[in-house]
Amino acid sequence: MTLAKQLLDNNQKWVEEKLSEDKDFFNKLANGQKPPVLWIGCADSRVPANQITGTEPGEIFVHRNIANMVVHTDMNMLSVLDYAVNILKVKHVIVCGHYGCGGVLAAMDNNQYGLVDNWIRHIKDVYRLHKTELDAIEDQKSRADRFVELNVIEQVYDLTTTSIIQNSWTKNDAPKVHGWVYDIKNGLIKDLDVTTAF
């Protein structure tokens, strides 16, 4: 069996399971979405937002990119943010990084990786902002873990300075913006206690 065929078979089984739990499951989904959360996460395949938060389809609006970055010139991310905040009226925006992030690790060295180097440049800027703290951490893994956390904190800050969030706070006192880190080794999410609201 090819991988593509296996994925299609898995889809069929998933549909059957969902319908056995709730015969109207897909009819409800087809009627529209009103998720309370926008998730800005890493594109890493080991960090699926719905699975690690125990939520169902329709409960989280998701945007993913390398290292969960909020780049003010990224029209894709800004479009998702605008739609989530102004059309879907989400109450929470979560920036979720993860320990062992390849993008963050790549930003810690001087190797070239190709086109992605242009994206990693933004992560290197986070390192530059926190160079004194990070360079003082001798253990490479501990330094990388702290870099992941600091990257999330900076993305939360960058998110709150967008005109989209600023205008929404002025009009609606929402959404709250959170910074989390997922630990692939134990499956747990760490709240970095940087929740920001108007």
GUFI-26139 format. One line per 3 residues: number of its first residue (from 1); for each residue x, y, z of C-alpha. Coordinates in nm, 3 decimals, m for minus. Example, Ala and Ser with C-alpha at 12.3 -4.5 7.8 and 13.67 -1.06 7.14 Angstrom:
# residues 2
1> 1.230,m0.450,0.780  1.367,m0.106,0.714 $
This chain:
# residues 198
1> 0.000,0.000,0.000  0.134,0.341,m0.092  0.157,0.617,0.165 $
4> m0.103,0.822,m0.023  m0.346,0.528,m0.021  m0.284,0.474,0.350 $
7> m0.363,0.840,0.421  m0.688,0.817,0.224  m0.781,0.498,0.411 $
10> m0.704,0.671,0.740  m0.933,0.954,0.637  m1.215,0.709,0.567 $
13> m1.169,0.549,0.911  m1.164,0.890,1.079  m1.490,0.989,0.907 $
16> m1.651,0.664,1.018  m1.536,0.718,1.378  m1.665,1.075,1.384 $
19> m2.001,0.975,1.240  m2.035,0.691,1.491  m1.984,0.946,1.772 $
22> m2.210,1.213,1.620  m2.407,1.159,1.298  m2.430,1.538,1.248 $
25> m2.058,1.607,1.306  m1.981,1.714,0.949  m2.311,1.896,0.902 $
28> m2.224,2.110,1.204  m1.875,2.182,1.067  m2.019,2.272,0.727 $
31> m2.238,2.541,0.885  m1.936,2.761,0.958  m1.669,2.820,1.216 $
34> m1.650,3.034,1.528  m1.325,2.927,1.696  m1.233,3.120,2.011 $
37> m0.859,3.073,1.953  m0.601,3.161,1.689  m0.291,2.943,1.719 $
40> 0.036,3.066,1.569  0.266,2.766,1.584  0.565,2.605,1.426 $
43> 0.526,2.406,1.104  0.701,2.110,1.274  0.494,1.798,1.208 $
46> 0.528,1.689,1.571  0.330,1.986,1.703  m0.032,1.953,1.583 $
49> m0.242,2.218,1.761  m0.567,2.023,1.787  m0.414,1.701,1.912 $
52> m0.191,1.852,2.181  m0.473,2.071,2.315  m0.743,1.805,2.298 $
55> m0.964,2.015,2.073  m1.184,1.923,1.780  m1.194,2.061,1.425 $
58> m1.354,2.406,1.433  m1.221,2.499,1.778  m0.881,2.645,1.683 $
61> m0.791,2.860,1.382  m0.432,2.772,1.294  m0.139,2.946,1.127 $
64> 0.196,2.768,1.113  0.539,2.866,0.988  0.901,2.787,1.067 $
67> 0.964,2.872,1.435  0.621,3.030,1.497  0.734,3.372,1.381 $
70> 0.533,3.694,1.375  0.703,3.894,1.101  0.543,4.232,1.027 $
73> 0.601,4.195,0.653  0.453,3.844,0.631  0.125,3.905,0.450 $
76> 0.018,3.544,0.499  0.043,3.568,0.879  m0.110,3.917,0.883 $
79> m0.402,3.803,0.668  m0.469,3.510,0.898  m0.443,3.738,1.203 $
82> m0.676,3.997,1.050  m0.936,3.735,0.957  m0.917,3.567,1.297 $
85> m0.942,3.891,1.496  m1.179,4.098,1.283  m1.404,3.837,1.120 $
88> m1.394,3.535,1.350  m1.360,3.754,1.663  m1.124,3.516,1.843 $
91> m1.084,3.582,2.215  m0.731,3.439,2.245  m0.422,3.432,2.025 $
94> m0.160,3.178,2.128  0.198,3.184,2.004  0.328,2.833,2.069 $
97> 0.689,2.731,2.014  0.846,2.399,2.099  1.171,2.277,2.246 $
100> 1.406,2.128,1.987  1.277,2.363,1.715  1.488,2.320,1.401 $
103> 1.448,2.683,1.300  1.572,2.806,1.636  1.861,2.557,1.634 $
106> 1.958,2.669,1.282  1.959,3.031,1.401  2.218,2.937,1.664 $
109> 2.485,2.843,1.412  2.650,3.002,1.111  2.568,2.735,0.854 $
112> 2.379,2.811,0.535  2.059,2.622,0.464  1.937,2.790,0.145 $
115> 1.631,3.007,0.098  1.522,2.951,0.459  1.825,3.155,0.574 $
118> 1.623,3.466,0.493  1.351,3.355,0.735  1.600,3.244,1.000 $
121> 1.746,3.595,0.992  1.444,3.708,1.198  1.518,3.441,1.460 $
124> 1.884,3.548,1.470  1.761,3.897,1.556  1.594,3.752,1.865 $
127> 1.926,3.596,1.965  2.099,3.931,1.916  1.845,4.100,2.147 $
130> 1.913,3.843,2.421  2.279,3.766,2.345  2.411,3.841,2.694 $
133> 2.163,3.607,2.864  2.196,3.330,2.606  2.576,3.339,2.581 $
136> 2.596,3.305,2.961  2.425,2.963,2.940  2.707,2.712,2.891 $
139> 2.502,2.399,2.827  2.403,2.398,2.458  2.064,2.229,2.514 $
142> 1.972,2.463,2.798  2.072,2.760,2.582  1.859,2.630,2.294 $
145> 1.561,2.574,2.525  1.589,2.927,2.662  1.625,3.063,2.309 $
148> 1.298,2.887,2.216  1.128,3.057,2.513  1.272,3.399,2.435 $
151> 1.168,3.361,2.072  0.808,3.299,2.178  0.818,3.597,2.414 $
154> 0.946,3.822,2.134  0.677,3.695,1.895  0.410,3.774,2.155 $
157> 0.551,4.125,2.178  0.565,4.159,1.798  0.205,4.038,1.775 $
160> 0.083,4.297,2.024  0.245,4.576,1.825  0.060,4.495,1.502 $
163> m0.207,4.744,1.401  m0.454,4.453,1.393  m0.416,4.374,1.763 $
166> m0.378,4.738,1.864  m0.700,4.838,1.685  m0.888,4.540,1.822 $
169> m0.782,4.624,2.175  m0.904,4.980,2.127  m1.243,4.868,1.994 $
172> m1.310,4.537,2.171  m1.068,4.486,2.463  m0.979,4.155,2.294 $
175> m0.804,3.925,2.219  m0.570,3.812,2.495  m0.229,3.710,2.360 $
178> m0.045,3.416,2.518  0.303,3.265,2.485  0.342,2.890,2.528 $
181> 0.611,2.628,2.464  0.538,2.263,2.388  0.776,1.993,2.509 $
184> 0.785,1.712,2.255  0.960,1.483,2.506  0.667,1.472,2.750 $
187> 0.374,1.620,2.555  0.318,1.904,2.801  0.265,2.272,2.722 $
190> 0.441,2.532,2.936  0.273,2.869,2.985  0.547,3.134,2.979 $
193> 0.327,3.371,3.182  0.348,3.650,2.926  m0.026,3.680,2.862 $
196> m0.100,4.028,2.734  m0.434,4.204,2.712  m0.556,4.560,2.660 $
